[in-house]
Amino acid sequence: MSYVVVPQSVSVDGVTIDTNANGELQIKDLGVISDKITVPITLYKKWDLTNSASESKNLDYSSQASESRDFVIGDSGTKLYVFSITGNIFQYTLSTANDISTATYANKTYSSNVTGSCYGGYLDSTGTHLYVLDAVDIVYYYTLSTAWDISTAQDNDKSFNVTAQSTAPSSVSMSTDGLKLFLMGQTNDRVYQYTLSTAFDVTTATYDTVVFNPTSTTTDCVGMNFANNGKYLFILATSGTIYRFTCENNYDISSMTYDGMSYNGSLSYPYACRFGSEGLTLFINSNSTDTIYQYSAGSSVSYNAVTNT
């Protein structure tokens, strides 16, 4: 066995491979070393920008949308959604999970009811809760009657106005349980946290008076993306650099600190960054070229693991 990518604890030839609290893979319990054999194993750290590099893969979505500021990849990396500046959402299918070069337009779309411009969007991990961020400081909430099928989106006549905290917000996100809402304000480079008394229902959102200021690390923030169940927050700046912040408590931005990790994808007018479902691929959208580009996003460590015969 030469390469191993393990999402959870398993045993490989007598060697237990597990993840720590940061989602990093570890070897433990090597056991008795008599009659040993050596197995070369390469373990990958997920959501790691240390050795990120372009994979020379991309999706040009200009035939459907232009000047998109956000996109979402979901359904185990097999579906992708592009949010047009006009508020239309276009669905694509990836024949190979997390490989943007295999994406094709699925001929499925939904027109949201934004009155300004669509500055951001979010689709939860179940593929049924959809959020569209309007430039006039409103978050609209929709539900999909068929998971991951954007053509089945339904207007719930539910929205949330965030003007009191931010004007022209640039990004929206949600905790996996639907009880925390997060917004990024582009004009003041702040991330705001809200609590929903009813999961996923933005009409029940109240401001937590919790705000994160990343300006000691970066300014001109245009995108954000949580990963590893809220352990990490990635912030994208107009410079094209993505910065990784770590939450001491998942989805608690009051406990967040910059962990020194960053990567620049060398794109003009970057808007939105997302990770593949396996945490080893990174996608960045360029607003000027109407293209989503793919990068590697995992670092590796090689071991000569001693196992029992």
N, C-alpha and C positions, 0 to 999 in steps of 0.2 A: 504494500500500500504506500503510495508516494505522496498523495495529497488528501487531506481530510478537512472538510468544512462541517462543523457540528453545531446545530442550533441548541442543543440541550445535552444533558448528561447521558453518555453512552459508554459502552466498554468495547474497545478495539483490541483484539488479541491479548486480553488480560490487562490492558491498560485503560484506566478510567479517564475519560476526557470530559471535562465539566466546564461550566461558565461561572465566572465570579459575578459580583454584584454589578460590574460595569459591562457585562456581556462579553468579557474577554475569555478566550478559551485557555484552559489549563490542564496539565497532566498531573495526576496524583495516584497514590496507591500502586506503585510499581511492583510491589510484591517480591517474592523470592527470586533471586537472580541466578540460581544454579540452573544449568542447562538453558542458558539464556540465548536469545536471538536479538539482534538489533533491527529495529524497524524505523526507517526514516519517515518522519511525519512533519508536515508543514501545517501549522495552525494559523488561522487568520483572525485578526482583531477587527470586529465590525465597527462601522461608523468612525473609521480612523482616517484622517486626512494626511497623515505623515508622509505617505508615498503616493498620494493621488496623482494621476496622470491621465491625459486624454486617451480614450480608447478608439478614436477616429470613427466614431459611430454617431449618427444624428438622425433627427426627424425634421424634415421641412414641412410645416403645416400651413404654408401660405395659400394653398388651394382652398382651405376652409376658413382660416382666421388670419387676422393681421394685428400687429401690435399687442399681442397677448401679454398680460402681466403675471399670469399664473397658470399652473397645470397641476394635476394630481395623477399619481400612478398607484394602482390598487389591484385587488383581486389576485394576490400573490404574484404581482408583477406582470400580469397578463392583460391589463387594461390601462388605458391612459386617457385623460380628459384635459382638453385645452380650453381655457376660459378666454373668449375673445373680449376685446375692449368694449364691444357693443353689448356684452351680456349673454351672447350665445355660447353654449357649451358643446364641444364636439368630442365624440368618443372614438377611440382607436383600439385595435386589438393587436397584441404582441404575440406572434406565433411562438416565439421563444421568450420565456419569462425574463424580465429585466434586461432585455436586449432591444434598445431603441431602434436599431436598424431593421428589425422585423415588424415594426408597427405599420399597420394599414388602417385607413379610415373605415369605420364600421357602418357608415351611412346612418348614424344615429346622432341626434342633436336635441337640445332643449333651449328655448329662449326664456331667459329669466326676465324679471320685470324691473331691472335697474333703470333709473331715470337719469343718472349721470353717466359715468363710465364704470365698467367692471375693473376694480383694482386688485381683486383677489378672490380665491375660492378654496373650499375645503370639502372633501368627501370622507366620511368616517370609515373605520376599518371594517364595518359590516356592509358598506356600500349602499346604505339606505338613508343616511342623513346628509343632506347637501346644504352648504352655506355659500352665499354669494355676497361679496363685499362691494358696496356701491361707493363711488367717489364722494357722494353727498353724505357720507358718515353713517350709513345704514347697513346692517347685516340682515340679509333675507334668509329665511329657513324654508327648505323644501324636503319632501320625503320621496323616495323611489319605491314604487309598489313592487318592482322586481329588482332585487339587489344587483348593483353594478350596471343596470340598463338605464342610461341617462334619458332615453326617450319616454320612460315611465315616471319621470319626475312630476310631482304635483305641488301646486302652490297652496301652502297652508294658511296664507294670509297672516303670516307671522314674521315680525321683524323687530330689530332692536337698534335704537339710535345711540351712537357713541360720541356725539358732538361734545358732550361735557368733558370728555377726556382727550379726544383727538380729532383733528380735522384732516381730511384726505388720508385716512389710514391705508396702509399698503399691503397688509397681510393679515390673515385670520387663521386661527388654529383652535383645536379642541382637545381636551383630554380624552382618553379612550373610553372612559365611563360616561362621558357627556355632561359632567358636572362642573367643568372648568372651561371657560372661554378666554382666548387670548387674542389681543389685537396689537399690531405694530403701527405706531404713528410715524409716518415718513417726515412730516414737517418738524417734529421735535425729537426724533430718534428715541422713542420710548416703547416699551412693551407693557401693556396693561392686562391685569388679571381680573376676571369676573367669576362669580359663582352662580350656577343655575339651580334653582330649587327643584325643578323638574328636569330630568336628564334630557339633553339635546334641545329643549324648548327655549329659544332665545328670549321669548317674552317674559321668562321668569328670571332673567339675568340681573344681577346687581353688582355694582363695582366693589371690589374687595379693598379698595384703597391700597392696593399693592402694585407697584410699578418698578420696572427694571430699567436702569439707565446704562447703556453700553458705551457711552461716548468716551470713556477713558480708554477704550479699546478701538472703537471705530465710530464713524459718523456716516451720514447719508445712507441710512439703512433702508432697504427696499423689500426684503423678504426674510421670512423665518420659517423654521421647520423643526418640530420636535422629533426625537428618535429614541429608541430603546425604552419605550413606555414612559417617556417624560424625563428620562435621566439626562439627556442632552438636548440643548437647544442650539441650532445652527442659525446664524444671522448672516445674511448676504448684504454687502454694501455695493453702492454704485461703482466702486473701483473694480468690482469683480471678485473681491476677496470674500471667502466664507470663513467665519470664525466659529469655533466650538466652545460653548459654555456648558458647565456641569452643574446640575441641581443637586444639592445635598439631599433633598427630599423630592421625589418625582413630581414634576409639574408645579413645583413651588419656586416661582421666580425670585422670591425674596431671599432664597438661599443660594442663588446662582452666582458662579464665579467663572472667569475666563481661565481655561486650562492650558493656554499657550499654543493651541493647535489651530492652524489656518491653511487655506489653499486658495490660489487665484487661478481661475479657469481661463483668463486672458480673453474675455468676451467683451464686446461693446454693448452697452445698455442691457446688462443682465437684470432679469427680474425673475425671481423664484428659483429655489433649489429644493430638490427632493431626493430621497434615497430609495433604492430598490428594496424589495421585500426582504432580501437576504442581508441587507446592510453592507454589502460589498460593492455596490455601484452607486454612483452619484450622477444626478441629472441637473443641468442648469439651462434655463431658458434665456435666449437672447431676443430682446424686444425689437432690435433693429434688423435682424435677419429672419425673424419668424421661424426660428429653429431651436430645437432642444438638443443639447449635446450631452454625450455620455462620458463619464470618467470612472476610473477605479477609485474605490474608497475603503480599502482594507489594507492593513499592514500584516506582514507575515513573520512568523518566528519558526525556525526549523529545529527539530530535536532528533537525536538518535535515541529513541525510546527503547528501554530494555524490557523485554517481555519474557514470559515463561514459554517453553516449547510445548 
